[in-house]
Amino acid sequence: MIKRLLAIALSCMSFVACGGQLKQEEKSVVANDPRNANVDFDLFKSGKNLRYCVNNLSGEGSPMDVFRILLQTAELFKESTFEKVELCFRKKTKFLLGGVDFTVIGQEFGEQNPMYTIRTFPEKLALPDGNAAYTEHKGGVFYLMKVQMADFQDMNGKWFMNDLVSEMKAVKDAKRPKEFASDEEVF
């Protein structure tokens, strides 16, 4: 019996050491900023990778809340080394961020202009197949602001917003009546 309990304890400890859901870190990110409560998310460590999975937005949750959580998570793990960070929606990976870029974002959090971080973030991403998700733009400041913010909005759509909006529309459409009374019956 003692050997069995010891074996279970060791397997649990190895699971924690090798990876798994990071509940304490999730709680810390939410506790440090009450605005983060609008985002249902999970953090997982898998080998040399970190997974940041958005599950849902509630109340007044927005893409900026999701991104702020990512930045605060990067700050929390700024001393850690990851090969890559997977950005997923309900456990389906949508984008990959290099671990070095994630570390730099965490180290610069609070010092770097957040608008710069937002604007340049999409060009750091890869698709799950490894291809670049967005190109690095060159040009004047107004052009860059326009195209980089368009990339940021597109990234949020592809990451989680398009799916959430489709779900909300489906729920709304399901509540609509299927049959309508004729004009003669109404008037």
C-alpha positions as CSV (number, residue, x, y, z in Angstrom):
1,M,0.0,0.0,0.0
2,I,2.8,2.4,0.9
3,K,4.7,1.6,-2.3
4,R,1.6,2.2,-4.3
5,L,1.0,5.6,-2.7
6,L,4.6,6.5,-3.2
7,A,4.4,5.5,-6.9
8,I,1.3,7.7,-7.3
9,A,3.0,10.6,-5.5
10,L,6.1,10.3,-7.7
11,S,4.0,10.2,-10.9
12,C,2.1,13.3,-9.8
13,M,5.3,15.1,-9.1
14,S,6.8,14.1,-12.4
15,F,3.7,15.3,-14.2
16,V,4.1,18.7,-12.5
17,A,7.8,18.8,-13.2
18,C,7.3,17.8,-16.8
19,G,4.2,19.7,-17.6
20,G,0.5,20.1,-17.1
21,Q,-2.0,22.8,-16.3
22,L,-0.6,25.8,-14.5
23,K,-3.5,26.6,-12.2
24,Q,-1.5,28.7,-9.7
25,E,-0.1,30.9,-12.4
26,E,-3.6,31.3,-13.9
27,K,-4.9,32.4,-10.5
28,S,-2.0,34.8,-10.0
29,V,-2.6,36.5,-13.4
30,V,-6.3,37.0,-12.6
31,A,-5.7,38.0,-9.0
32,N,-3.1,40.7,-10.0
33,D,-5.6,42.4,-12.4
34,P,-9.3,42.2,-11.8
35,R,-10.0,43.0,-15.5
36,N,-8.6,39.6,-16.4
37,A,-11.6,37.9,-14.8
38,N,-13.5,38.5,-18.1
39,V,-11.3,35.9,-19.9
40,D,-11.6,32.2,-19.4
41,F,-8.2,30.8,-20.2
42,D,-5.9,28.0,-19.4
43,L,-2.1,27.8,-19.2
44,F,-0.3,24.5,-19.9
45,K,3.3,23.5,-19.9
46,S,4.2,20.7,-22.2
47,G,7.8,19.8,-22.4
48,K,9.6,23.0,-23.6
49,N,6.4,24.7,-24.7
50,L,3.8,26.9,-23.0
51,R,0.2,26.9,-24.2
52,Y,-2.0,29.9,-23.7
53,C,-5.5,28.7,-24.5
54,V,-8.5,31.1,-24.6
55,N,-11.7,29.3,-23.9
56,N,-14.3,32.1,-23.7
57,L,-14.9,35.8,-23.1
58,S,-17.5,36.9,-20.6
59,G,-19.3,40.1,-19.8
60,E,-17.3,42.9,-21.2
61,G,-14.3,40.8,-22.2
62,S,-12.4,42.0,-25.3
63,P,-9.4,41.0,-27.4
64,M,-7.4,43.6,-25.4
65,D,-8.1,41.7,-22.2
66,V,-6.8,38.5,-23.9
67,F,-3.6,40.3,-25.1
68,R,-3.1,41.9,-21.7
69,I,-3.2,38.5,-20.1
70,L,-0.6,37.2,-22.6
71,L,1.7,40.2,-21.7
72,Q,1.2,39.6,-17.9
73,T,1.9,35.9,-18.4
74,A,5.0,36.7,-20.3
75,E,6.1,38.9,-17.4
76,L,5.4,36.1,-15.0
77,F,7.5,33.7,-16.9
78,K,10.3,36.2,-18.0
79,E,12.9,34.1,-16.3
80,S,11.7,30.8,-17.9
81,T,12.9,29.4,-21.2
82,F,10.4,28.1,-23.7
83,E,11.0,26.8,-27.1
84,K,7.7,28.2,-28.3
85,V,4.4,29.5,-26.9
86,E,1.2,28.1,-28.5
87,L,-1.7,30.5,-28.8
88,C,-4.8,28.3,-28.9
89,F,-8.6,28.6,-28.7
90,R,-10.2,25.8,-26.8
91,K,-7.1,23.6,-27.0
92,K,-6.7,24.0,-30.8
93,T,-3.4,25.8,-31.6
94,K,-3.9,28.8,-33.9
95,F,-0.5,30.5,-33.7
96,L,3.0,29.9,-32.5
97,L,5.2,32.5,-30.8
98,G,9.0,31.9,-30.5
99,G,10.1,31.4,-26.9
100,V,12.8,34.1,-27.2
101,D,10.1,36.6,-28.4
102,F,7.9,35.6,-25.5
103,T,10.8,36.1,-23.0
104,V,11.6,39.6,-24.5
105,I,8.0,40.6,-24.2
106,G,8.0,39.6,-20.6
107,Q,11.2,41.4,-19.8
108,E,10.0,44.6,-21.6
109,F,6.6,44.5,-19.9
110,G,6.1,47.8,-18.1
111,E,8.9,49.5,-19.9
112,Q,8.1,49.1,-23.6
113,N,5.3,51.1,-25.1
114,P,2.4,48.7,-25.2
115,M,1.2,50.1,-28.6
116,Y,4.6,49.1,-30.1
117,T,4.2,45.6,-28.6
118,I,0.7,45.3,-29.9
119,R,1.5,46.6,-33.4
120,T,4.6,44.4,-33.9
121,F,3.2,41.3,-32.2
122,P,1.6,39.6,-35.3
123,E,4.8,39.7,-37.3
124,K,6.4,37.5,-34.7
125,L,3.8,34.7,-35.1
126,A,3.9,31.5,-37.1
127,L,1.1,29.3,-38.1
128,P,1.0,25.8,-36.7
129,D,2.6,24.5,-39.9
130,G,5.6,26.7,-39.2
131,N,5.0,29.3,-41.9
132,A,5.0,33.0,-41.0
133,A,1.5,34.2,-40.1
134,Y,2.1,37.8,-41.0
135,T,4.8,39.8,-42.8
136,E,7.0,42.5,-41.4
137,H,5.9,45.8,-42.9
138,K,8.1,48.6,-43.9
139,G,7.1,52.2,-44.5
140,G,6.1,55.5,-42.9
141,V,4.7,55.7,-39.4
142,F,1.1,56.2,-40.5
143,Y,1.2,53.4,-43.0
144,L,2.8,51.1,-40.4
145,M,0.2,51.9,-37.8
146,K,-2.6,51.2,-40.3
147,V,-1.3,47.9,-41.5
148,Q,0.1,46.6,-38.3
149,M,-3.2,47.3,-36.4
150,A,-5.1,45.6,-39.2
151,D,-2.8,42.6,-38.7
152,F,-3.5,42.7,-35.0
153,Q,-7.3,42.8,-35.5
154,D,-7.0,40.0,-38.1
155,M,-4.9,37.9,-35.7
156,N,-7.5,38.2,-32.9
157,G,-10.2,37.2,-35.4
158,K,-8.4,34.1,-36.5
159,W,-7.2,33.2,-33.0
160,F,-10.6,33.3,-31.2
161,M,-13.0,36.2,-32.1
162,N,-14.4,34.8,-35.4
163,D,-15.4,31.5,-33.6
164,L,-16.9,33.3,-30.6
165,V,-18.9,35.7,-32.8
166,S,-20.2,32.8,-34.9
167,E,-21.2,31.0,-31.7
168,M,-23.1,34.0,-30.4
169,K,-24.8,34.5,-33.8
170,A,-25.9,30.8,-33.8
171,V,-27.4,31.1,-30.3
172,K,-29.2,34.3,-31.4
173,D,-30.4,32.7,-34.6
174,A,-31.6,29.6,-32.7
175,K,-33.9,31.8,-30.6
176,R,-35.6,33.4,-33.7
177,P,-39.0,32.1,-34.6
178,K,-39.0,29.7,-37.5
179,E,-42.5,30.5,-38.6
180,F,-44.3,33.8,-38.8
181,A,-48.0,34.7,-38.8
182,S,-49.4,36.0,-42.0
183,D,-50.3,39.6,-42.3
184,E,-53.9,38.7,-42.3
185,E,-53.6,37.1,-39.0
186,V,-51.7,40.0,-37.5
187,F,-53.8,42.9,-38.8
